[in-house]
Amino acid sequence: MLPFIRSDLAQFTAYKPHPSSNTAAAVPAQLDRLDTNESPYDLPPELKQKLAWTFQQVIESNRYPDGGHETLKSALAQYVNESANLSSSLFTADNISVGNGSDELIRSLLIATCLGGEGTILVANPTFSMYGILAQTLGIPVVAVPRNSTNFEIDLTAAQSAIEQTQNPPIRAVFVVHPNSPTANSLTANEVTWLKNLSDQILVVIDEAYFEFSQNTLVNELAQRPNWVILRTFSKAFRLAAMRVGYCVAHPEAIAILEKVRLPYNLPSFSIASALVALQNRPILLESIPQILNERAKLITGFSQHPALAVAESAANFIFLRLKLNGDNSSDATLQKIHQQLRNSGTLVRQISGGLRITIGTPEENLRTLNHIQAILRNVEARH
């Protein structure tokens, strides 16, 4: 460890996206990339052409991007209102902050609430790992409570106890995903009620990265809850993972604080242009969602028919697949074998939290995945 580096940074592992990129030679050249919850569909050619024209004719590469994001924020406010069937004037640009992916917004929220020993964060594992990772990089303590092992609901008794007992520093922010990753379940009525009953001294961050698939949002609660923040992203349904555009919806006072702590010019001009084009053409981009949901239902049905597999209902563009075993070493070994053999056959999925998180891909990708897993299990059963 270098002597000038904080000693606590040696205690955790950095997030490693796209593990396949580090060992490309070990997998087939043609991959079914179902490990990162992206859309399986690229932008349509006509939108790429429009963006190419924008880059050539409008964007000045020698100039800084729009640092205030006013045009994009206004377009986002309109989308939030329309998608939640709210009054067109309920949310305005003053309710929106834009980040370099949701990760930057998460980091800004942590800086604004917990930095300098002022707060601890609460998460319910398994969940999106970046909440804890980003907190650790800032020296912010993380308290993790469990979820029900069957339906993945948050252990609210443990969560409430953690809030009451955690001091020096107290819990200042609670992070939840709606629907959760990697388990794909939406917040229940009891969980939402618990969040509503939290002290207004606690920031409640509700990550709706998969809203376009679940069509279940809590933005209508924001007018009465200035301590709530809703996170969204362009990386999933809007097919812009490469552009790194995230945004949040919150009370104007909370947005004003985020504007203070975010980096200037945090979004490149091309990312801003891409997000605006995506919003302007959202009927075209979002028309793929019914097919993805239909494919999700097919996978759930297909996997549910195998006696060794357990797959829960999903409100997102992925499913969480587990083995119906006792969690002993043999089940862990079987899960690892399935993961590795899928990789060898050219299907990338995420092994996490005792299961496999599988992104919904194209019909061809999904059928190959289903067939691969069924074949692997037949071989395992034949050996026993």
C-alpha positions in Angstrom: 0.0 0.0 0.0 1.4 3.4 -1.0 2.1 5.4 2.2 0.1 8.4 1.1 -3.1 6.4 0.4 -5.9 6.1 3.0 -5.5 2.8 4.9 -9.1 1.9 4.7 -9.0 1.7 0.9 -7.1 -1.6 1.2 -10.1 -3.2 2.8 -12.5 -3.5 -0.2 -12.6 -4.5 -3.8 -13.4 -2.2 -6.6 -16.4 -2.7 -8.8 -15.3 -4.6 -12.0 -17.8 -4.1 -14.8 -17.8 -6.4 -17.9 -15.5 -9.1 -16.5 -15.5 -10.6 -20.0 -13.4 -7.8 -21.3 -10.4 -8.9 -19.2 -10.4 -12.5 -20.5 -11.7 -12.1 -24.0 -9.5 -14.9 -25.3 -11.2 -17.4 -23.0 -14.7 -17.0 -24.5 -16.1 -17.3 -28.0 -15.9 -14.3 -30.3 -19.7 -14.2 -30.6 -21.3 -13.5 -27.2 -24.7 -13.3 -25.8 -24.1 -10.5 -23.3 -26.8 -11.0 -20.7 -24.8 -9.9 -17.7 -25.3 -6.1 -17.4 -29.0 -5.4 -17.8 -28.5 -3.4 -20.9 -31.1 -3.3 -23.7 -30.3 -6.0 -26.4 -31.2 -3.5 -29.1 -28.9 -0.7 -30.4 -30.3 2.7 -31.5 -32.2 2.5 -34.8 -30.0 3.6 -37.8 -32.0 6.7 -38.4 -31.4 8.0 -34.9 -27.7 7.2 -35.2 -27.6 9.2 -38.4 -29.3 12.1 -36.7 -26.7 12.0 -33.9 -23.9 11.8 -36.5 -25.3 14.9 -38.2 -25.5 16.6 -34.8 -21.9 15.8 -34.0 -20.8 17.1 -37.4 -22.9 20.2 -37.7 -24.0 21.3 -34.3 -21.5 20.2 -31.6 -18.3 22.3 -31.4 -15.7 20.0 -30.0 -13.5 22.9 -28.9 -16.2 24.2 -26.6 -17.3 23.0 -23.2 -20.7 21.3 -23.1 -23.8 22.9 -21.6 -23.0 23.0 -17.9 -26.5 23.8 -16.8 -28.4 21.1 -18.7 -31.4 23.4 -18.8 -32.8 22.1 -22.1 -32.3 18.4 -21.1 -33.8 19.0 -17.6 -36.9 20.6 -19.0 -37.4 17.7 -21.4 -36.9 15.3 -18.5 -39.4 17.0 -16.4 -42.0 16.8 -19.2 -41.2 13.0 -19.5 -41.5 12.4 -15.8 -44.9 14.1 -15.7 -46.2 12.3 -18.7 -44.9 8.9 -17.8 -46.5 9.1 -14.3 -49.8 10.6 -15.6 -49.1 13.7 -13.5 -50.0 17.3 -14.2 -47.7 18.8 -16.8 -46.6 21.5 -14.4 -46.0 19.3 -11.3 -42.3 18.8 -12.0 -40.1 21.4 -13.7 -36.4 21.7 -14.5 -35.9 22.8 -10.9 -36.8 19.3 -9.8 -34.2 17.6 -12.0 -30.4 17.0 -11.7 -28.4 15.2 -14.4 -25.4 13.0 -13.8 -22.7 11.1 -15.6 -24.7 7.9 -15.0 -26.7 7.3 -11.9 -23.4 6.5 -10.2 -22.4 10.2 -10.2 -25.7 11.2 -8.6 -25.3 8.5 -5.9 -21.9 9.8 -5.1 -23.1 13.4 -5.0 -25.9 12.4 -2.6 -23.4 10.7 -0.4 -21.2 13.8 -0.4 -24.2 16.0 0.4 -25.4 13.9 3.3 -22.8 11.7 5.0 -19.3 13.0 4.2 -17.0 14.2 7.0 -18.3 11.7 9.6 -21.8 13.1 9.5 -23.7 10.0 8.4 -23.9 6.2 7.8 -25.9 4.7 4.9 -28.4 1.7 5.1 -28.8 -0.9 2.4 -30.6 -4.2 2.2 -28.5 -6.9 0.6 -28.5 -8.3 -1.9 -28.9 -5.0 -3.8 -27.0 -2.8 -6.2 -23.4 -2.9 -5.0 -22.4 0.6 -6.0 -24.2 2.2 -3.0 -21.8 0.5 -0.7 -18.7 0.8 -2.9 -19.1 4.5 -3.5 -19.7 5.0 0.3 -16.6 3.2 1.1 -14.5 5.2 -1.3 -15.7 8.3 0.6 -15.0 6.8 4.0 -18.7 6.6 4.8 -19.8 3.6 7.0 -22.3 1.2 5.5 -24.9 -0.8 7.5 -26.4 -3.8 5.6 -29.6 -5.6 6.7 -30.8 -8.8 5.1 -33.8 -9.6 2.8 -36.2 -12.5 3.1 -34.5 -15.4 1.4 -37.7 -16.5 -0.3 -39.4 -13.3 -1.6 -36.5 -10.9 -1.1 -38.5 -8.4 0.9 -36.4 -6.2 3.2 -36.2 -7.3 6.8 -38.0 -4.2 8.1 -37.5 -5.2 11.7 -33.8 -5.4 11.2 -33.8 -2.2 9.2 -35.7 -0.2 11.9 -33.5 -1.6 14.6 -30.4 -0.5 12.6 -31.7 3.0 12.3 -32.5 3.2 16.0 -29.2 1.7 17.2 -26.7 3.2 14.8 -25.0 6.2 16.2 -21.8 8.1 15.8 -22.6 8.7 13.0 -26.3 8.0 12.6 -27.9 6.7 9.5 -28.5 9.6 7.2 -29.4 7.9 3.9 -31.4 4.8 3.0 -30.9 3.3 -0.5 -33.4 1.0 -2.2 -34.0 -0.1 -5.8 -37.5 -0.3 -7.2 -37.5 -3.0 -8.6 -34.4 -4.4 -6.8 -31.3 -5.7 -8.5 -30.3 -8.5 -8.7 -33.6 -10.0 -7.4 -36.1 -8.1 -9.7 -38.8 -7.6 -7.0 -40.6 -4.3 -6.6 -41.1 -2.6 -3.2 -44.1 -3.9 -1.4 -46.8 -1.8 0.2 -45.2 -2.5 3.7 -41.8 -1.4 2.5 -43.2 1.8 1.0 -45.1 2.5 4.2 -41.9 2.0 6.2 -40.0 4.4 4.0 -42.8 7.0 4.4 -42.6 6.7 8.2 -38.9 7.4 8.3 -37.7 10.6 9.9 -37.4 13.6 7.6 -33.8 13.8 8.9 -33.0 10.7 6.7 -32.6 10.9 3.0 -34.5 8.2 1.1 -33.1 7.3 -2.3 -35.4 5.2 -4.5 -33.5 4.0 -7.6 -36.0 3.5 -10.4 -33.4 2.4 -13.0 -35.9 -0.2 -14.4 -39.1 2.0 -14.3 -39.8 1.7 -18.0 -40.1 -2.1 -17.5 -42.0 -2.0 -14.2 -44.2 1.0 -14.9 -44.3 1.4 -11.2 -43.0 4.7 -9.8 -43.1 6.7 -6.6 -42.5 10.1 -8.1 -46.0 11.2 -7.0 -44.8 11.0 -3.4 -42.1 13.6 -3.9 -44.4 16.7 -3.5 -45.1 15.6 0.1 -41.7 14.2 0.9 -38.7 16.6 0.5 -36.4 14.0 1.9 -37.0 11.6 -1.0 -35.0 11.4 -4.2 -35.9 9.3 -7.3 -33.0 8.1 -9.5 -33.5 7.1 -13.2 -31.2 6.2 -16.1 -30.9 6.2 -19.9 -28.8 3.0 -19.8 -31.6 0.5 -19.8 -34.9 1.0 -21.8 -33.5 4.1 -23.6 -30.6 2.1 -25.0 -27.9 4.7 -24.1 -25.6 2.7 -21.8 -22.6 4.0 -23.7 -23.5 7.6 -23.1 -23.7 7.5 -19.3 -26.7 9.7 -18.6 -28.6 9.4 -15.3 -31.0 11.8 -13.7 -32.8 12.3 -10.4 -36.1 13.9 -9.5 -36.4 15.6 -6.1 -37.5 18.7 -4.2 -35.9 21.9 -5.6 -33.9 22.5 -2.4 -32.3 19.0 -2.7 -31.6 19.6 -6.4 -29.9 22.9 -5.5 -27.6 21.1 -3.2 -26.7 18.5 -5.8 -25.9 21.3 -8.2 -23.4 22.6 -5.7 -21.5 19.3 -5.3 -21.6 17.9 -8.9 -18.6 18.4 -11.1 -18.9 21.2 -13.7 -19.5 20.1 -17.3 -20.1 16.6 -16.1 -21.9 15.4 -19.2 -20.2 15.5 -22.7 -22.1 17.4 -25.4 -22.7 14.2 -27.3 -24.3 12.5 -24.3 -26.6 15.5 -23.8 -27.6 15.4 -27.5 -28.2 11.6 -27.3 -30.4 11.9 -24.3 -32.5 14.7 -26.0 -32.8 12.6 -29.2 -33.9 9.6 -27.1 -36.6 11.6 -25.3 -37.8 13.1 -28.6 -38.1 9.7 -30.1 -39.2 7.7 -27.0 -42.1 6.0 -28.8 -39.6 4.4 -31.2 -37.2 3.4 -28.5 -39.7 2.2 -25.9 -41.7 0.1 -28.4 -39.2 -2.8 -27.7 -40.5 -3.1 -24.1 -43.5 -5.3 -24.8 -41.3 -7.8 -26.6 -38.8 -7.8 -23.7 -41.6 -8.4 -21.2 -43.0 -11.2 -23.4 -39.6 -12.8 -23.6 -39.2 -12.4 -19.8 -42.4 -14.4 -19.3 -41.2 -17.1 -21.7 -38.0 -17.5 -19.7 -39.7 -17.6 -16.4 -42.1 -20.2 -17.7 -39.3 -22.3 -19.2 -37.1 -22.2 -16.1 -40.0 -22.8 -13.8 -40.7 -26.2 -15.5 -37.4 -27.6 -14.3 -37.6 -29.1 -10.8 -34.1 -28.0 -9.9 -34.6 -24.3 -10.7 -36.4 -21.5 -8.8 -37.1 -18.2 -10.6 -39.1 -15.5 -9.0 -41.5 -13.1 -10.8 -39.7 -10.1 -12.2 -40.6 -6.4 -12.6 -37.4 -5.6 -14.5 -35.6 -6.5 -17.7 -33.8 -9.4 -16.0 -34.6 -12.5 -14.0 -32.9 -14.0 -10.9 -32.4 -17.8 -11.2 -31.5 -20.0 -8.2 -31.1 -23.7 -7.6 -33.7 -25.5 -5.5 -31.0 -27.0 -3.2 -30.0 -26.5 0.4 -27.3 -23.9 -0.2 -24.6 -26.4 0.6 -21.2 -26.7 -1.1 -22.7 -29.0 -3.8 -25.3 -26.4 -4.9 -22.6 -23.7 -4.9 -20.4 -25.8 -7.1 -23.3 -26.6 -9.4 -24.1 -22.9 -9.8 -20.5 -22.1 -10.5 -20.4 -24.9 -13.1 -23.5 -23.5 -14.8 -22.0 -20.1 -14.9 -18.7 -21.2 -16.3 -20.2 -23.6 -18.9 -22.6 -20.8 -20.1 -19.5 -18.6 -20.5 -17.7 -21.3 -22.4 -20.7 -21.6 -24.7 -20.8 -17.8 -25.3 -23.5 -16.8 -22.9 -22.5 -14.2 -20.3 -24.7 -13.9 -17.2 -24.0 -12.5 -13.7 -23.3 -14.9 -10.8 -24.3 -13.0 -7.7 -25.9 -13.5 -4.3 -26.4 -17.2 -4.6 -28.0 -17.1 -8.0 -27.7 -16.1 -11.7 -29.0 -12.7 -12.8 -29.9 -13.1 -16.5 -30.7 -10.0 -18.6 -33.5 -10.5 -21.1 -32.0 -10.5 -24.5 -33.2 -11.0 -28.0 -35.5 -14.0 -28.6 -32.6 -15.9 -30.1 -30.3 -15.1 -27.1 -33.0 -16.1 -24.7 -33.7 -19.4 -26.4 -30.0 -20.3 -26.4 -29.7 -19.4 -22.7 -32.6 -21.6 -21.8 -31.3 -24.5 -23.9 -27.8 -24.2 -22.5 -28.9 -24.2 -18.9 -31.3 -27.1 -19.4 -28.5 -29.1 -21.1 -26.0 -28.3 -18.4 -28.4 -29.5 -15.7 -29.1 -32.7 -17.6 -25.4 -33.5 -17.7 -25.1 -32.7 -13.9 -28.1 -35.0 -13.1 -26.7 -37.8 -15.4 -23.4 -37.8 -13.3 -25.4 -38.3 -10.1 
